[in-house]
């Protein structure tokens, strides 16, 4: 399935009968961020798919591949997996780390918080009060941070949780965090390029 998704979704081709991808001719005044917002996908994934080096290099009249978002995810606590969907179409699965005993990742519906996508933000350990910066050799959050806000179920009204990278890849597939969803750093970068604040839904299941 991962190979199929590479060809179908992340490759430049648009296949006949595909209802989630299409070719779009750039109009004067268009920008990648505007196009991405309209399609409910981050502009970064449009850059990746279309091999565009800089967002401002987009030219009127150019044909590009666009996706009809948003991307959503379903997390299985028992299997330590994160399943990625474009709308409700399955794309691929990722192995993840979750909350340790006593700090279990809450089930329910979350969404990516508005303004919550950050690249290696400072982080304060709530237990020790220590402030970590990205330049610290033991910085714990890895490559990306996507803050979540709870919408329903056990998650409702809760904050402080996120999808993020890790400095401890050996803990992927186990419960080792304070409730956050950990990913390998390369996977966290990809997820950062796919999930859209407010629109992308994260469902955590037992």
Buried (B, 14 or more C-beta within 10 A) or exposed (E): EEEEBEEBBBEEEBEEEBEBBEEBEBEEEBEBBEBBBEBBBBBBBBBBBBEBEEBEEBEEEEEBBBBBBBBBBBBBBEEBBBBBBBEEBEBBBBBBBBBBEEBBBBBBBBBBBEEBBBEBBEBEEEEEEEEBEEEEEEBBBBBBBBBBBBBBBBBEEBEEBBBBBBBEBEBBBBBBBBBBBBBBBEBBBBBBBBBBBBBBBBBBEE
